[in-house]
Amino acid sequence: MRLVFAGTPETALPALTALLGSSHEVAAVVTRPDGRSGRGRHLSASPVASLAAEAGVEVLKPAKARDPEFLDRLREIAPDCCPVVAYGALLPREALDIPRHGWVNLHFSLLPAWRGAAPVQRSILHGDDVTGAATFQIEEGLDTGPVYGVLTEPIRPDDTTGDLLGRLAVAGAALLLDTMNGIEAGVLEPRPQPTEGVSHAAKLTPEDGHVDWKSPALHIDRLIRACTPAPGAWTNFRDTRVKLGPVRPVPDAARLAPGEIGGGRNEVLVGSATHPVALGEVQPQGKRRMAAADWVRGLNLIGKDALH
């Protein structure tokens, strides 16, 4: 089939790579406009744009998917289908109607669970044991379209969003390619999503990453893993922000007051509403990432300060 691939972040690269290496023709990619990044705030192309350019594929960067120039170019390309992975913008009806097989999205949840922007983060935060990925036909509703195929993936006790998303991106690339093959062969028909089990995955904001040490240790562990690597988990120390890496609940440790710093020479514990958690890496404001034990030892914090 003749395809136009839509995607933006690094998460979309395994799928684009799989399609570029397949029997399908990737005639163009659609991605978000260049954004500013780094200390110098220089404009840079998205990971998908960069890979497409290396492969010699036309790159379309509409400010909005309803821009007339973009829609005209899409009609000229005349794709059979438009596979999508984390494009990051809503698609209007005018765009949805152009490819004869529609737009097929690879979504990182077991739909109808966790429709929305942050399915992997929300599945970890919620304490799900299993998640997965689904390919579905995009409608104007939010992730409501009929499903072509699914795969499942266990959530490991120490998974961060980055870990889990990395595995799903690779497994999901194969699922998306299988879906394209099935559509081309005429052997795959999408099935409506169940009406039960619907949940929504709102985007996590930087403020969501603020750890409340009055929460149970299990919730703190899940929150930090869900916010790693983005938007990042953090706490306050002496009115400055300290970024937090994943923690480890320690159920058999002596109780500490919420936010109280304890532990020994090589282990730093922080109290919660239940039992303490052991800190891993931290990054004090304006400094590099370091082992929590080195940070605490350097400031002699045991029993003297609290996080909040």
C-alpha positions as CSV (number, residue, x, y, z in Angstrom):
1,M,0.0,0.0,0.0
2,R,0.9,3.6,-0.4
3,L,1.3,5.1,3.1
4,V,1.7,8.5,4.7
5,F,3.0,8.0,8.2
6,A,2.2,10.4,11.0
7,G,4.2,10.7,14.2
8,T,6.5,12.9,16.1
9,P,8.6,11.6,19.1
10,E,11.3,8.9,19.4
11,T,8.6,6.5,20.4
12,A,7.3,6.5,16.8
13,L,10.7,5.5,15.3
14,P,10.4,1.7,15.6
15,A,7.1,1.8,13.7
16,L,8.4,4.1,11.0
17,T,11.5,2.0,10.7
18,A,9.4,-1.2,10.3
19,L,7.3,0.4,7.6
20,L,10.2,1.8,5.7
21,G,11.7,-1.8,5.6
22,S,8.5,-3.4,4.5
23,S,6.8,-4.0,1.1
24,H,4.7,-0.9,1.6
25,E,5.6,2.5,0.1
26,V,6.0,5.3,2.7
27,A,5.3,8.2,0.4
28,A,5.6,10.9,3.1
29,V,5.5,11.5,6.8
30,V,3.5,14.0,8.7
31,T,5.0,15.4,11.9
32,R,4.8,18.4,14.3
33,P,6.6,21.6,13.3
34,D,10.2,22.1,14.5
35,G,10.4,22.9,18.2
36,R,12.9,24.7,20.4
37,S,15.0,22.5,22.7
38,G,18.3,22.5,24.6
39,R,20.0,25.3,26.5
40,G,20.2,27.5,23.5
41,R,16.6,26.9,22.6
42,H,17.5,26.2,19.0
43,L,14.9,25.0,16.6
44,S,15.2,21.3,15.9
45,A,13.3,18.8,13.8
46,S,11.3,16.0,15.5
47,P,12.9,12.5,15.6
48,V,10.4,11.3,13.0
49,A,11.3,14.2,10.7
50,S,15.0,13.5,11.1
51,L,14.6,9.7,10.3
52,A,12.3,10.5,7.3
53,A,14.8,13.0,5.9
54,E,17.6,10.4,6.2
55,A,15.5,7.9,4.3
56,G,14.8,10.5,1.6
57,V,11.0,10.6,2.4
58,E,9.0,13.8,2.0
59,V,8.3,15.5,5.3
60,L,5.1,17.5,5.9
61,K,5.0,19.8,9.0
62,P,1.6,21.5,9.0
63,A,0.9,23.9,11.9
64,K,-2.6,22.4,12.0
65,A,-3.8,19.3,10.2
66,R,-6.7,21.4,8.7
67,D,-4.4,23.7,6.8
68,P,-5.6,23.9,3.2
69,E,-2.0,23.5,1.8
70,F,-1.5,20.3,3.8
71,L,-4.8,18.8,2.8
72,D,-4.2,19.6,-0.8
73,R,-0.8,17.9,-0.7
74,L,-2.2,14.9,1.1
75,R,-4.8,14.5,-1.7
76,E,-2.1,14.8,-4.3
77,I,-0.1,12.0,-2.6
78,A,-3.3,9.9,-2.5
79,P,-2.3,7.5,0.3
80,D,-4.2,4.2,0.7
81,C,-3.8,4.4,4.5
82,C,-2.2,6.7,7.1
83,P,-0.6,4.8,10.0
84,V,-0.2,7.0,13.1
85,V,2.1,6.7,16.2
86,A,2.1,9.6,18.7
87,Y,1.5,12.4,16.2
88,G,0.4,14.8,18.8
89,A,-2.4,16.7,17.1
90,L,-6.1,16.2,16.3
91,L,-7.1,15.2,12.8
92,P,-10.1,16.9,11.3
93,R,-12.8,15.1,9.2
94,E,-11.3,16.6,6.0
95,A,-8.0,14.8,6.6
96,L,-9.6,11.5,7.9
97,D,-11.6,11.2,4.7
98,I,-8.6,11.3,2.3
99,P,-7.0,7.8,2.5
100,R,-9.4,5.1,1.3
101,H,-8.5,2.9,4.3
102,G,-8.5,5.8,6.8
103,W,-6.0,6.6,9.5
104,V,-4.9,3.7,11.7
105,N,-3.4,4.6,15.1
106,L,-1.1,2.6,17.3
107,H,-2.1,3.3,20.8
108,F,-0.2,2.1,23.9
109,S,-3.1,0.6,26.0
110,L,-5.6,-2.2,25.8
111,L,-8.5,-0.1,24.6
112,P,-11.0,1.0,25.8
113,A,-8.8,1.3,28.9
114,W,-6.7,4.5,29.1
115,R,-7.9,6.5,26.1
116,G,-6.0,9.7,25.8
117,A,-2.5,11.3,26.0
118,A,-0.8,9.3,28.7
119,P,-1.9,5.7,28.7
120,V,1.5,4.2,29.8
121,Q,1.9,6.7,32.7
122,R,-1.6,6.2,33.9
123,S,-1.4,2.4,33.8
124,I,1.7,2.5,36.0
125,L,0.2,5.1,38.4
126,H,-3.0,3.1,38.7
127,G,-1.0,-0.1,39.5
128,D,-2.1,-2.2,36.5
129,D,-0.4,-5.6,36.2
130,V,-0.8,-5.8,32.4
131,T,-1.0,-3.3,29.6
132,G,-0.5,-3.5,25.9
133,A,-1.0,-1.8,22.5
134,A,-3.9,-1.6,20.0
135,T,-4.3,-0.6,16.4
136,F,-7.5,1.1,15.7
137,Q,-9.2,3.3,13.0
138,I,-9.2,6.9,14.0
139,E,-12.6,8.6,14.3
140,E,-13.3,12.2,15.5
141,G,-13.8,10.9,19.0
142,L,-10.9,10.5,21.4
143,D,-9.5,7.0,20.8
144,T,-12.9,5.6,20.3
145,G,-12.5,3.9,16.9
146,P,-12.9,0.2,16.1
147,V,-9.9,-2.0,16.8
148,Y,-7.9,-4.0,14.3
149,G,-5.4,-5.8,16.7
150,V,-4.0,-5.9,20.2
151,L,-1.0,-7.2,22.1
152,T,-0.4,-7.5,25.8
153,E,2.7,-6.6,27.9
154,P,3.2,-7.3,31.6
155,I,4.1,-4.3,33.8
156,R,7.2,-5.2,35.8
157,P,7.4,-4.0,39.5
158,D,10.3,-1.7,38.7
159,D,9.1,-0.4,35.3
160,T,9.3,3.3,34.6
161,T,7.2,4.9,31.8
162,G,10.4,5.0,29.8
163,D,11.1,1.3,30.2
164,L,7.6,0.2,29.4
165,L,7.1,2.6,26.5
166,G,10.3,1.4,25.0
167,R,9.1,-2.2,25.0
168,L,5.7,-1.3,23.7
169,A,7.1,0.9,20.9
170,V,9.1,-2.1,19.6
171,A,6.3,-4.7,20.0
172,G,3.8,-2.2,18.7
173,A,5.8,-1.6,15.5
174,A,5.3,-5.3,14.5
175,L,1.6,-5.0,15.4
176,L,1.2,-1.9,13.2
177,L,3.0,-3.6,10.3
178,D,0.8,-6.7,10.7
179,T,-2.3,-4.4,10.6
180,M,-1.1,-2.7,7.4
181,N,-0.5,-6.2,5.8
182,G,-3.9,-7.4,6.9
183,I,-5.7,-4.3,5.5
184,E,-3.9,-4.7,2.2
185,A,-4.8,-8.4,2.0
186,G,-8.4,-7.6,2.8
187,V,-8.5,-10.1,5.7
188,L,-8.7,-7.7,8.6
189,E,-11.8,-5.9,9.7
190,P,-11.9,-3.6,12.8
191,R,-14.2,-4.5,15.6
192,P,-16.0,-1.9,17.8
193,Q,-14.5,-1.3,21.2
194,P,-16.4,-2.6,24.2
195,T,-18.7,-0.1,26.0
196,E,-17.4,-1.3,29.4
197,G,-14.0,-0.7,30.9
198,V,-13.5,2.8,29.5
199,S,-10.9,4.9,31.3
200,H,-9.2,8.1,30.4
201,A,-5.5,9.0,30.5
202,A,-5.1,12.7,31.0
203,K,-1.6,14.1,30.5
204,L,0.6,14.3,33.6
205,T,1.9,17.8,34.3
206,P,5.1,18.9,36.1
207,E,2.9,19.7,39.1
208,D,1.6,16.1,39.1
209,G,5.2,15.0,39.7
210,H,5.4,16.7,43.1
211,V,5.7,13.9,45.7
212,D,3.4,14.1,48.7
213,W,5.3,12.2,51.4
214,K,2.0,11.9,53.4
215,S,0.9,9.4,50.7
216,P,1.5,5.6,51.1
217,A,4.8,4.3,50.0
218,L,3.2,2.2,47.2
219,H,1.6,5.3,45.7
220,I,4.9,7.3,45.9
221,D,6.7,4.4,44.1
222,R,4.1,4.3,41.3
223,L,4.0,8.1,41.0
224,I,7.8,8.4,40.6
225,R,8.0,5.5,38.1
226,A,5.0,7.0,36.1
227,C,6.7,10.4,35.9
228,T,10.1,9.0,34.8
229,P,11.5,10.3,32.5
230,A,8.7,12.9,31.9
231,P,7.4,15.1,33.3
232,G,9.8,14.2,36.2
233,A,9.2,13.6,39.9
234,W,10.4,16.0,42.4
235,T,10.3,17.2,46.0
236,N,11.1,20.3,47.9
237,F,14.2,20.6,50.1
238,R,14.9,23.9,51.9
239,D,12.6,25.6,49.4
240,T,14.5,24.3,46.4
241,R,13.4,21.6,44.0
242,V,15.1,18.2,44.0
243,K,14.4,15.9,41.1
244,L,13.9,12.2,42.1
245,G,14.7,9.0,40.4
246,P,12.8,5.8,41.1
247,V,12.5,4.7,44.8
248,R,12.2,1.3,46.5
249,P,9.6,0.7,49.2
250,V,11.2,-0.8,52.3
251,P,8.3,-2.4,54.3
252,D,10.5,-3.8,57.1
253,A,12.3,-0.6,57.9
254,A,11.6,1.4,61.0
255,R,8.9,4.0,60.6
256,L,9.8,7.6,59.8
257,A,7.6,10.6,59.8
258,P,6.4,11.6,56.3
259,G,9.3,13.3,54.5
260,E,11.8,12.6,57.4
261,I,15.2,11.6,56.1
262,G,16.8,8.5,57.7
263,G,19.0,5.5,56.9
264,G,22.6,4.7,57.0
265,R,25.8,5.3,55.2
266,N,24.8,3.7,51.9
267,E,21.0,3.9,52.0
268,V,18.8,6.9,52.3
269,L,15.3,6.3,53.6
270,V,12.4,8.8,53.5
271,G,9.2,8.4,55.5
272,S,5.8,8.1,54.0
273,A,2.3,7.5,55.4
274,T,3.1,3.8,55.6
275,H,6.6,2.6,55.5
276,P,9.8,4.3,54.3
277,V,11.1,4.3,50.7
278,A,14.8,4.1,49.7
279,L,15.9,6.9,47.4
280,G,18.0,6.1,44.3
281,E,19.3,9.0,42.4
282,V,18.5,12.7,43.0
283,Q,19.3,15.9,41.2
284,P,19.4,19.0,43.4
285,Q,18.5,22.2,41.6
286,G,21.5,23.5,39.5
287,K,23.5,20.3,40.1
288,R,24.2,17.0,38.3
289,R,22.4,13.8,39.1
290,M,24.0,11.9,41.9
291,A,23.4,9.0,44.3
292,A,21.1,10.0,47.1
293,A,23.6,8.7,49.6
294,D,26.2,11.1,48.3
295,W,23.8,14.0,48.4
296,V,22.7,13.3,52.0
297,R,26.2,12.5,53.2
298,G,27.6,15.7,51.7
299,L,25.0,17.8,53.6
300,N,24.8,15.6,56.7
301,L,21.1,15.4,56.5
302,I,20.2,12.2,58.4
303,G,17.7,13.1,61.0
304,K,18.1,16.8,60.6
305,D,15.9,17.8,57.6
306,A,12.7,16.7,55.9
307,L,11.5,16.7,52.3
308,H,8.1,18.2,51.4
